[in-house]
Amino acid sequence: MSTSLYQASVGTYLQMLPSLAALIGKAEEYCHANSFVPEALTNARLADDMWPFAKQIFECGHHSARAIESLFAGAFHPELAPAPTEFAALHREIADSIAYLETIKPGEIESMASYDMRFEFGHMGLDFTVEDSLLTFSLPNFYFHATTAYAILRNQGLPLGKPDYLGKPRLKARI
């Protein structure tokens, strides 16, 4: 049995986005419990030249829902604006991404696999097929930002474990 492009992309996003929503909730609870302002975590970063937690979360939405949305337009553009730092906005980002992805039908993704897709950044462009754009660009970026968001919170002292990152795996159905 082969893996479908839909399951590799949308299925993976829908597995992990709820765990990112839970991470935002845990960050919010941690701030309340420790009398921190939200920006203590939403602006936290692993290194000075890396994006903060809020932008990592925003980029997970960008490289999941908006990556899928861009397939229909044939072009994907970076979003360089700073992300909002309020927990409510981060929750909304993930909820909106999940809601959009849940509208996508497997056949829509499969039928576009060989279509042309372009990543455009200023005057630079990278040409892909839809399949290669998802598998070699958007998915790796999604995993990078999801992992970095998790790592930022761990680095800030939140008691998280691997299950907080992985989300709900797609298990074999029992008969």
Stockholm file with secondary structure:
# STOCKHOLM 1.0

chainA/1-175         MSTSLYQASVGTYLQMLPSLAALIGKAEEYCHANSFVPEALTNARLADDMWPFAKQIFECGHHSARAIESLFAGAFHPELAPAPTEFAALHREIADSIAYLETIKPGEIESMASYDMRFEFGHMGLDFTVEDSLLTFSLPNFYFHATTAYAILRNQGLPLGKPDYLGKPRLKARI
#=GR chainA/1-175 SS CCCCHHIIIIIHHHHHHHHHHHHHHHHHHHHHHTTCCTHHHHTCCSSTTSCCHHHHHHHHHHTTHHHHHHHHHTEECCCCSCCCCSHHHHHHHHHHHHHHHTTCCHHHHHHTTTSEEEEEETTEEEEEEHHHHIIIIIHHHHHHHHHHHHHHHHHTTCCCCHHHHHCCCCCCCCC
#=GC SS_cons         CCCCHHIIIIIHHHHHHHHHHHHHHHHHHHHHHTTCCTHHHHTCCSSTTSCCHHHHHHHHHHTTHHHHHHHHHTEECCCCSCCCCSHHHHHHHHHHHHHHHTTCCHHHHHHTTTSEEEEEETTEEEEEEHHHHIIIIIHHHHHHHHHHHHHHHHHTTCCCCHHHHHCCCCCCCCC
//
